[in-house]
Amino acid sequence: MENEIPRLSRLTSILLIFQSKTTITVEEISNTFEISTRTVYRDIKTLEEAGIPIIKEEGKGYSLIEGFNLPPVMFTTDEANTLNMIEKIIQTNTDSSLIENYQSIVTK
């Protein structure tokens, strides 16, 4: 997709949506980011693996456990741009341990 945003940015944006809405559907996330529903499910799983307490409400959608809020992460513009550049470089690398280590760093 031509306008696709980097995964780290998308995951952060999805988390912000979860924090600002009580419930959101997979379809809403899919439409917002112009990604497949399968990608949305993978993104939700990634957030859960990072310790974000996401719950599924049958017939309604997904939400955060009530009362959960992440403290804000304060990156400078240069730091955020560096993380985005590193992600692009890592995506071109075939060393799976490098990719896993990067994902672990971002999760922390």
C-alpha positions as CSV (number, residue, x, y, z in Angstrom):
1,M,0.0,0.0,0.0
2,E,1.4,3.3,-1.0
3,N,0.3,5.3,2.1
4,E,1.2,2.6,4.5
5,I,2.7,3.9,7.8
6,P,5.5,2.1,9.6
7,R,4.3,-0.7,11.9
8,L,5.6,1.0,15.0
9,S,3.7,4.1,14.2
10,R,0.5,2.1,13.5
11,L,0.8,0.2,16.8
12,T,1.3,3.4,18.7
13,S,-1.7,4.9,16.9
14,I,-3.9,1.9,17.6
15,L,-3.0,2.1,21.3
16,L,-3.9,5.7,21.4
17,I,-7.3,4.9,19.8
18,F,-7.8,2.3,22.5
19,Q,-7.1,4.8,25.1
20,S,-9.5,7.4,23.6
21,K,-12.5,5.2,22.8
22,T,-14.3,2.7,25.0
23,T,-14.7,0.1,22.3
24,I,-13.5,-0.2,18.7
25,T,-14.1,-2.9,16.1
26,V,-11.5,-4.6,13.9
27,E,-13.2,-3.2,10.9
28,E,-12.9,0.4,12.2
29,I,-9.2,-0.1,12.8
30,S,-8.8,-1.7,9.3
31,N,-10.6,1.2,7.6
32,T,-8.6,3.8,9.6
33,F,-5.2,2.5,8.6
34,E,-6.2,0.9,5.3
35,I,-5.0,-2.5,6.3
36,S,-6.5,-6.0,6.3
37,T,-8.4,-7.3,9.2
38,R,-5.8,-10.0,9.5
39,T,-3.1,-7.4,10.0
40,V,-5.3,-5.8,12.7
41,Y,-5.5,-9.1,14.6
42,R,-1.7,-9.4,14.4
43,D,-1.3,-5.9,15.7
44,I,-3.7,-6.6,18.6
45,K,-1.8,-9.7,19.4
46,T,1.5,-7.8,19.3
47,L,0.1,-5.2,21.7
48,E,-1.2,-8.0,24.0
49,E,2.3,-9.6,24.0
50,A,3.7,-6.2,25.0
51,G,1.6,-6.3,28.1
52,I,-1.3,-4.1,27.0
53,P,-4.5,-5.5,28.6
54,I,-6.9,-5.7,25.6
55,I,-10.2,-7.4,26.0
56,K,-12.7,-8.6,23.4
57,E,-16.3,-7.8,24.0
58,E,-18.4,-10.3,21.9
59,G,-20.4,-8.5,19.3
60,K,-19.0,-5.1,20.2
61,G,-15.2,-5.0,19.5
62,Y,-12.0,-4.5,21.5
63,S,-11.1,-2.2,24.4
64,L,-8.6,-1.8,27.1
65,I,-9.3,-3.1,30.6
66,E,-11.0,-0.2,32.5
67,G,-8.6,2.0,34.3
68,F,-5.6,1.1,32.3
69,N,-3.5,4.0,30.9
70,L,0.1,4.1,29.8
71,P,2.2,6.9,31.0
72,P,3.2,9.1,28.1
73,V,6.5,8.3,26.4
74,M,8.3,11.5,25.6
75,F,10.5,11.1,22.5
76,T,12.0,14.1,20.9
77,T,11.3,14.6,17.2
78,D,14.9,13.4,16.4
79,E,14.5,10.3,18.5
80,A,11.1,9.4,16.9
81,N,12.6,9.9,13.5
82,T,15.6,7.7,14.4
83,L,13.3,4.9,15.5
84,N,11.3,5.1,12.2
85,M,14.6,5.0,10.2
86,I,15.9,2.0,12.2
87,E,12.7,0.2,11.6
88,K,13.0,0.7,7.8
89,I,16.6,-0.5,7.9
90,I,15.7,-3.6,10.0
91,Q,12.9,-4.5,7.7
92,T,15.4,-5.0,4.8
93,N,17.6,-7.3,7.0
94,T,17.2,-11.1,6.8
95,D,18.7,-11.7,10.2
96,S,15.7,-12.8,12.3
97,S,17.5,-12.3,15.6
98,L,18.1,-8.7,14.7
99,I,14.4,-8.2,13.9
100,E,13.4,-9.9,17.1
101,N,15.8,-7.8,19.2
102,Y,14.6,-4.6,17.6
103,Q,11.0,-5.6,18.3
104,S,11.9,-6.3,21.9
105,I,13.6,-2.9,22.3
106,V,10.5,-1.1,20.9
107,T,8.2,-3.1,23.2
108,K,10.2,-2.0,26.2
